[in-house]
Amino acid sequence: MRIAELMTRKVICVAPSDPLSLAREHFRANNIHHLVVLEHGRAVGVLSVREVIGKQADATVASVMARNVMTVGPDSSTRDVATAMIGRGHGCVPVVENGRIVGVVTTTDLLRVLSRGPSAARVSA
């Protein structure tokens, strides 16, 4: 199975200079747990809801975001992406096509595929 088949296409993004109060509002309003951090149209980090807990509202996204973000293409296999995510500590990976963010895949997305059973796992190989 390709990542394009399970990724979330509606990606909410913030800038490194944005305040955490804005990130919190995005998390709440969209019922999501991850944001992609963009700078000059390029993914430079990811921000999870757990990273903003207990932080000052006026602190910047850059002060708590995970850096060195891994990106994948929409044609990547679920197996390759899951393998790459292991041990990285990021719960989401931006999906990039032609230099543009086209989606995001989360560990929850990957677990949904796994929960479908062996037939889904064979398709994703």
N, CA and C atoms as an extended XYZ file, in Angstrom:
375
Properties=species:S:1:pos:R:3:atomname:S:1:resname:S:1:resid:I:1 pbc="F F F"
N         0.847       -1.182        0.000 N   MET     1
C         0.000        0.000        0.000 CA  MET     1
C         0.888        1.239        0.000 C   MET     1
N         0.502        2.191       -0.829 N   ARG     2
C         1.258        3.437       -0.908 CA  ARG     2
C         0.772        4.405        0.173 C   ARG     2
N         1.662        5.275        0.605 N   ILE     3
C         1.334        6.280        1.609 CA  ILE     3
C         0.193        7.174        1.138 C   ILE     3
N         0.126        7.463       -0.148 N   ALA     4
C        -0.939        8.315       -0.687 CA  ALA     4
C        -2.323        7.761       -0.373 C   ALA     4
N        -2.432        6.450       -0.178 N   GLU     5
C        -3.721        5.829        0.085 CA  GLU     5
C        -4.190        6.004        1.518 C   GLU     5
N        -3.313        6.358        2.431 N   LEU     6
C        -3.720        6.488        3.826 CA  LEU     6
C        -3.376        7.830        4.463 C   LEU     6
N        -2.628        8.649        3.777 N   MET     7
C        -2.227        9.941        4.358 CA  MET     7
C        -3.433       10.870        4.513 C   MET     7
N        -3.305       11.802        5.421 N   THR     8
C        -4.280       12.862        5.583 CA  THR     8
C        -3.875       13.978        4.633 C   THR     8
N        -4.794       14.391        3.802 N   ARG     9
C        -4.484       15.409        2.798 CA  ARG     9
C        -4.633       16.834        3.321 C   ARG     9
N        -5.455       17.025        4.323 N   LYS    10
C        -5.615       18.358        4.904 CA  LYS    10
C        -4.503       18.547        5.942 C   LYS    10
N        -3.501       19.310        5.569 N   VAL    11
C        -2.352       19.516        6.444 CA  VAL    11
C        -2.417       20.929        7.013 C   VAL    11
N        -2.383       21.015        8.316 N   ILE    12
C        -2.366       22.314        8.990 CA  ILE    12
C        -0.903       22.634        9.294 C   ILE    12
N        -0.486       23.821        8.896 N   CYS    13
C         0.915       24.218        9.044 CA  CYS    13
C         1.031       25.486        9.883 C   CYS    13
N         2.170       25.627       10.521 N   VAL    14
C         2.517       26.836       11.261 CA  VAL    14
C         3.936       27.225       10.869 C   VAL    14
N         4.315       28.423       11.233 N   ALA    15
C         5.675       28.913       10.991 CA  ALA    15
C         6.480       28.812       12.284 C   ALA    15
N         7.790       28.702       12.179 N   PRO    16
C         8.619       28.642       13.388 CA  PRO    16
C         8.420       29.845       14.309 C   PRO    16
N         8.109       31.002       13.740 N   SER    17
C         7.951       32.217       14.550 CA  SER    17
C         6.562       32.358       15.175 C   SER    17
N         5.634       31.488       14.826 N   ASP    18
C         4.282       31.567       15.394 CA  ASP    18
C         4.300       31.254       16.885 C   ASP    18
N         3.410       31.882       17.643 N   PRO    19
C         3.331       31.585       19.079 CA  PRO    19
C         2.647       30.237       19.312 C   PRO    19
N         2.978       29.600       20.432 N   LEU    20
C         2.358       28.323       20.760 CA  LEU    20
C         0.851       28.456       20.957 C   LEU    20
N         0.385       29.646       21.298 N   SER    21
C        -1.059       29.844       21.443 CA  SER    21
C        -1.768       29.563       20.118 C   SER    21
N        -1.164       29.927       18.998 N   LEU    22
C        -1.745       29.649       17.685 CA  LEU    22
C        -1.746       28.146       17.411 C   LEU    22
N        -0.650       27.488       17.744 N   ALA    23
C        -0.570       26.036       17.561 CA  ALA    23
C        -1.650       25.344       18.389 C   ALA    23
N        -1.809       25.756       19.631 N   ARG    24
C        -2.853       25.161       20.486 CA  ARG    24
C        -4.234       25.334       19.873 C   ARG    24
N        -4.481       26.492       19.310 N   GLU    25
C        -5.774       26.749       18.681 CA  GLU    25
C        -5.980       25.827       17.474 C   GLU    25
N        -4.956       25.613       16.673 N   HIS    26
C        -5.055       24.684       15.550 CA  HIS    26
C        -5.341       23.259       16.039 C   HIS    26
N        -4.636       22.830       17.079 N   PHE    27
C        -4.871       21.493       17.632 CA  PHE    27
C        -6.333       21.343       18.060 C   PHE    27
N        -6.827       22.326       18.794 N   ARG    28
C        -8.183       22.260       19.316 CA  ARG    28
C        -9.231       22.352       18.214 C   ARG    28
N        -9.113       23.343       17.365 N   ALA    29
C       -10.129       23.602       16.339 CA  ALA    29
C       -10.232       22.480       15.301 C   ALA    29
N        -9.109       21.804       15.043 N   ASN    30
C        -9.091       20.773       14.002 CA  ASN    30
C        -9.055       19.352       14.557 C   ASN    30
N        -9.054       19.244       15.901 N   ASN    31
C        -9.011       17.943       16.572 CA  ASN    31
C        -7.871       17.075       16.023 C   ASN    31
N        -6.672       17.663       16.019 N   ILE    32
C        -5.483       16.978       15.511 CA  ILE    32
C        -4.396       16.993       16.580 C   ILE    32
N        -3.356       16.203       16.346 N   HIS    33
C        -2.254       16.100       17.304 CA  HIS    33
C        -0.904       16.511       16.748 C   HIS    33
N        -0.847       16.818       15.441 N   HIS    34
C         0.419       17.177       14.807 CA  HIS    34
C         0.243       18.341       13.846 C   HIS    34
N         1.255       19.184       13.797 N   LEU    35
C         1.315       20.288       12.839 CA  LEU    35
C         2.650       20.198       12.109 C   LEU    35
N         2.643       20.580       10.853 N   VAL    36
C         3.888       20.661       10.099 CA  VAL    36
C         4.373       22.100       10.192 C   VAL    36
N         5.655       22.260       10.446 N   VAL    37
C         6.255       23.587       10.546 CA  VAL    37
C         6.930       23.907        9.215 C   VAL    37
N         6.440       24.973        8.579 N   LEU    38
C         6.968       25.383        7.278 CA  LEU    38
C         7.721       26.692        7.382 C   LEU    38
N         8.821       26.760        6.645 N   GLU    39
C         9.573       28.006        6.515 CA  GLU    39
C         9.952       28.135        5.046 C   GLU    39
N         9.507       29.221        4.420 N   HIS    40
C         9.732       29.437        2.989 CA  HIS    40
C         9.220       28.257        2.158 C   HIS    40
N         8.070       27.696        2.577 N   GLY    41
C         7.443       26.604        1.850 CA  GLY    41
C         8.062       25.236        2.053 C   GLY    41
N         9.057       25.140        2.906 N   ARG    42
C         9.767       23.882        3.152 CA  ARG    42
C         9.499       23.387        4.565 C   ARG    42
N         9.264       22.085        4.720 N   ALA    43
C         9.061       21.507        6.045 CA  ALA    43
C        10.374       21.541        6.818 C   ALA    43
N        10.365       22.253        7.939 N   VAL    44
C        11.572       22.356        8.765 CA  VAL    44
C        11.387       21.706       10.129 C   VAL    44
N        10.179       21.234       10.389 N   GLY    45
C         9.919       20.595       11.663 CA  GLY    45
C         8.500       20.089       11.760 C   GLY    45
N         8.244       19.383       12.853 N   VAL    46
C         6.897       18.960       13.192 CA  VAL    46
C         6.664       19.321       14.648 C   VAL    46
N         5.408       19.548       14.957 N   LEU    47
C         5.037       19.924       16.321 CA  LEU    47
C         3.887       19.035       16.743 C   LEU    47
N         4.036       18.397       17.887 N   SER    48
C         2.951       17.562       18.399 CA  SER    48
C         2.326       18.256       19.604 C   SER    48
N         1.112       17.884       19.877 N   VAL    49
C         0.385       18.480       20.987 CA  VAL    49
C         1.125       18.250       22.304 C   VAL    49
N         1.790       17.125       22.451 N   ARG    50
C         2.500       16.834       23.705 CA  ARG    50
C         3.685       17.779       23.929 C   ARG    50
N         4.236       18.328       22.856 N   GLU    51
C         5.376       19.235       22.991 CA  GLU    51
C         4.979       20.615       23.496 C   GLU    51
N         3.712       20.974       23.398 N   VAL    52
C         3.283       22.299       23.845 CA  VAL    52
C         2.700       22.292       25.254 C   VAL    52
N         2.457       21.102       25.795 N   ILE    53
C         1.890       21.012       27.143 CA  ILE    53
C         2.839       21.651       28.150 C   ILE    53
N         2.299       22.548       28.936 N   GLY    54
C         3.067       23.197       29.989 CA  GLY    54
C         3.977       24.318       29.538 C   GLY    54
N         3.982       24.619       28.259 N   LYS    55
C         4.839       25.690       27.737 CA  LYS    55
C         4.071       27.003       27.714 C   LYS    55
N         4.784       28.100       27.808 N   GLN    56
C         4.179       29.426       27.775 CA  GLN    56
C         3.510       29.678       26.429 C   GLN    56
N         2.337       30.277       26.463 N   ALA    57
C         1.562       30.535       25.239 CA  ALA    57
C         2.305       31.448       24.275 C   ALA    57
N         3.137       32.349       24.798 N   ASP    58
C         3.840       33.282       23.915 CA  ASP    58
C         5.197       32.747       23.436 C   ASP    58
N         5.565       31.544       23.868 N   ALA    59
C         6.788       30.926       23.343 CA  ALA    59
C         6.564       30.632       21.866 C   ALA    59
N         7.629       30.510       21.118 N   THR    60
C         7.485       30.275       19.676 CA  THR    60
C         7.468       28.773       19.365 C   THR    60
N         6.900       28.463       18.229 N   VAL    61
C         6.896       27.095       17.729 CA  VAL    61
C         8.330       26.580       17.625 C   VAL    61
N         9.244       27.417       17.147 N   ALA    62
C        10.642       27.013       16.981 CA  ALA    62
C        11.291       26.557       18.282 C   ALA    62
N        10.810       27.068       19.396 N   SER    63
C        11.434       26.729       20.683 CA  SER    63
C        11.131       25.305       21.144 C   SER    63
N        10.124       24.669       20.575 N   VAL    64
C         9.763       23.319       21.021 CA  VAL    64
C         9.577       22.294       19.894 C   VAL    64
N         9.600       22.732       18.658 N   MET    65
C         9.335       21.805       17.544 CA  MET    65
C        10.451       20.776       17.406 C   MET    65
N        10.104       19.637       16.831 N   ALA    66
C        11.098       18.626       16.487 CA  ALA    66
C        11.718       19.026       15.150 C   ALA    66
N        13.028       19.060       15.133 N   ARG    67
C        13.746       19.479       13.920 CA  ARG    67
C        14.220       18.263       13.131 C   ARG    67
N        14.934       18.505       12.061 N   ASN    68
C        15.452       17.423       11.217 CA  ASN    68
C        14.333       16.476       10.804 C   ASN    68
N        13.273       17.078       10.329 N   VAL    69
C        12.091       16.314        9.956 CA  VAL    69
C        12.363       15.438        8.739 C   VAL    69
N        11.887       14.221        8.815 N   MET    70
C        11.973       13.293        7.700 CA  MET    70
C        10.729       13.522        6.841 C   MET    70
N        10.882       13.538        5.548 N   THR    71
C         9.735       13.617        4.650 CA  THR    71
C         9.742       12.387        3.750 C   THR    71
N         8.564       12.060        3.237 N   VAL    72
C         8.432       10.925        2.326 CA  VAL    72
C         7.608       11.360        1.126 C   VAL    72
N         7.656       10.576        0.088 N   GLY    73
C         6.847       10.835       -1.093 CA  GLY    73
C         5.557       10.039       -1.039 C   GLY    73
N         4.554       10.441       -1.793 N   PRO    74
C         3.268        9.747       -1.778 CA  PRO    74
C         3.345        8.315       -2.305 C   PRO    74
N         4.385        7.989       -3.076 N   ASP    75
C         4.534        6.635       -3.602 CA  ASP    75
C         5.330        5.723       -2.675 C   ASP    75
N         5.770        6.247       -1.535 N   SER    76
C         6.496        5.416       -0.566 CA  SER    76
C         5.572        4.325       -0.046 C   SER    76
N         6.150        3.182        0.297 N   SER    77
C         5.340        2.092        0.851 CA  SER    77
C         5.132        2.318        2.345 C   SER    77
N         4.036        1.785        2.842 N   THR    78
C         3.772        1.911        4.283 CA  THR    78
C         4.874        1.229        5.080 C   THR    78
N         5.367        0.117        4.586 N   ARG    79
C         6.424       -0.598        5.294 CA  ARG    79
C         7.680        0.256        5.398 C   ARG    79
N         8.089        0.892        4.298 N   ASP    80
C         9.288        1.731        4.314 CA  ASP    80
C         9.134        2.905        5.278 C   ASP    80
N         7.963        3.527        5.268 N   VAL    81
C         7.735        4.675        6.146 CA  VAL    81
C         7.710        4.233        7.603 C   VAL    81
N         7.020        3.146        7.902 N   ALA    82
C         6.970        2.642        9.284 CA  ALA    82
C         8.374        2.308        9.783 C   ALA    82
N         9.161        1.654        8.941 N   THR    83
C        10.530        1.306        9.314 CA  THR    83
C        11.361        2.559        9.585 C   THR    83
N        11.212        3.566        8.753 N   ALA    84
C        11.972        4.807        8.924 CA  ALA    84
C        11.539        5.567       10.184 C   ALA    84
N        10.258        5.443       10.562 N   MET    85
C         9.761        6.163       11.735 CA  MET    85
C        10.201        5.541       13.052 C   MET    85
N        10.510        4.256       13.035 N   ILE    86
C        10.896        3.566       14.265 CA  ILE    86
C        12.129        4.231       14.868 C   ILE    86
N        12.022        4.585       16.121 N   GLY    87
C        13.142        5.154       16.849 CA  GLY    87
C        13.396        6.624       16.614 C   GLY    87
N        12.644        7.262       15.727 N   ARG    88
C        12.860        8.682       15.454 CA  ARG    88
C        12.154        9.573       16.460 C   ARG    88
N        11.132        9.068       17.119 N   GLY    89
C        10.429        9.856       18.117 CA  GLY    89
C         9.420       10.844       17.556 C   GLY    89
N         9.194       10.809       16.255 N   HIS    90
C         8.192       11.685       15.642 CA  HIS    90
C         6.951       10.856       15.360 C   HIS    90
N         5.794       11.399       15.687 N   GLY    91
C         4.547       10.694       15.453 CA  GLY    91
C         3.936       10.981       14.111 C   GLY    91
N         4.586       11.824       13.330 N   CYS    92
C         4.062       12.115       12.001 CA  CYS    92
C         5.204       12.425       11.042 C   CYS    92
N         4.894       12.241        9.767 N   VAL    93
C         5.861       12.506        8.708 CA  VAL    93
C         5.147       13.271        7.598 C   VAL    93
N         5.665       14.428        7.217 N   PRO    94
C         5.082       15.145        6.081 CA  PRO    94
C         5.311       14.381        4.773 C   PRO    94
N         4.312       14.440        3.910 N   VAL    95
C         4.397       13.812        2.589 CA  VAL    95
C         4.600       14.942        1.578 C   VAL    95
N         5.676       14.850        0.807 N   VAL    96
C         6.069       15.915       -0.106 CA  VAL    96
C         6.115       15.379       -1.530 C   VAL    96
N         5.561       16.180       -2.444 N   GLU    97
C         5.613       15.853       -3.863 CA  GLU    97
C         5.982       17.110       -4.634 C   GLU    97
N         7.010       17.025       -5.443 N   ASN    98
C         7.496       18.173       -6.215 CA  ASN    98
C         7.761       19.390       -5.320 C   ASN    98
N         8.342       19.128       -4.142 N   GLY    99
C         8.701       20.203       -3.230 CA  GLY    99
C         7.545       20.819       -2.461 C   GLY    99
N         6.349       20.235       -2.561 N   ARG   100
C         5.157       20.797       -1.920 CA  ARG   100
C         4.552       19.771       -0.962 C   ARG   100
N         4.108       20.246        0.201 N   ILE   101
C         3.447       19.373        1.172 CA  ILE   101
C         2.090       18.963        0.606 C   ILE   101
N         1.865       17.650        0.487 N   VAL   102
C         0.591       17.160       -0.049 CA  VAL   102
C        -0.178       16.320        0.968 C   VAL   102
N         0.455       16.053        2.109 N   GLY   103
C        -0.212       15.262        3.129 CA  GLY   103
C         0.674       15.037        4.323 C   GLY   103
N         0.134       14.288        5.265 N   VAL   104
C         0.884       13.902        6.450 CA  VAL   104
C         0.431       12.491        6.821 C   VAL   104
N         1.367       11.683        7.267 N   VAL   105
C         1.041       10.336        7.731 CA  VAL   105
C         1.489       10.227        9.182 C   VAL   105
N         0.635        9.646       10.005 N   THR   106
C         0.910        9.523       11.429 CA  THR   106
C         1.048        8.061       11.826 C   THR   106
N         1.563        7.834       13.019 N   THR   107
C         1.637        6.467       13.527 CA  THR   107
C         0.233        5.872       13.632 C   THR   107
N        -0.749        6.690       13.941 N   THR   108
C        -2.133        6.203       13.991 CA  THR   108
C        -2.582        5.709       12.620 C   THR   108
N        -2.238        6.430       11.566 N   ASP   109
C        -2.574        5.990       10.211 CA  ASP   109
C        -1.958        4.617        9.928 C   ASP   109
N        -0.711        4.451       10.320 N   LEU   110
C        -0.023        3.182       10.081 CA  LEU   110
C        -0.621        2.061       10.915 C   LEU   110
N        -1.016        2.352       12.142 N   LEU   111
C        -1.642        1.339       12.991 CA  LEU   111
C        -2.998        0.908       12.429 C   LEU   111
N        -3.717        1.830       11.818 N   ARG   112
C        -4.993        1.466       11.185 CA  ARG   112
C        -4.771        0.427       10.092 C   ARG   112
N        -3.722        0.593        9.303 N   VAL   113
C        -3.413       -0.375        8.252 CA  VAL   113
C        -3.071       -1.724        8.878 C   VAL   113
N        -2.253       -1.689        9.906 N   LEU   114
C        -1.848       -2.914       10.580 CA  LEU   114
C        -3.059       -3.630       11.183 C   LEU   114
N        -3.995       -2.890       11.710 N   SER   115
C        -5.157       -3.492       12.370 CA  SER   115
C        -6.091       -4.195       11.392 C   SER   115
N        -5.925       -3.940       10.103 N   ARG   116
C        -6.769       -4.591        9.091 CA  ARG   116
C        -6.395       -6.049        8.881 C   ARG   116
N        -5.254       -6.439        9.394 N   GLY   117
C        -4.881       -7.838        9.313 CA  GLY   117
C        -3.836       -8.148        8.261 C   GLY   117
N        -3.511       -9.445        8.127 N   PRO   118
C        -2.424       -9.881        7.234 CA  PRO   118
C        -2.633       -9.511        5.776 C   PRO   118
N        -3.850       -9.505        5.283 N   SER   119
C        -4.049       -9.189        3.863 CA  SER   119
C        -3.641       -7.760        3.567 C   SER   119
N        -3.940       -6.813        4.478 N   ALA   120
C        -3.519       -5.422        4.287 CA  ALA   120
C        -2.011       -5.305        4.382 C   ALA   120
N        -1.395       -6.073        5.267 N   ALA   121
C         0.058       -6.020        5.427 CA  ALA   121
C         0.754       -6.518        4.158 C   ALA   121
N         0.190       -7.552        3.502 N   ARG   122
C         0.800       -8.051        2.261 CA  ARG   122
C         0.706       -7.010        1.153 C   ARG   122
N        -0.401       -6.277        1.122 N   VAL   123
C        -0.575       -5.245        0.104 CA  VAL   123
C         0.430       -4.123        0.300 C   VAL   123
N         0.782       -3.837        1.567 N   SER   124
C         1.647       -2.694        1.854 CA  SER   124
C         3.122       -3.005        1.663 C   SER   124
N         3.457       -4.233        1.427 N   ALA   125
C         4.880       -4.589        1.306 CA  ALA   125
C         5.534       -3.963        0.098 C   ALA   125
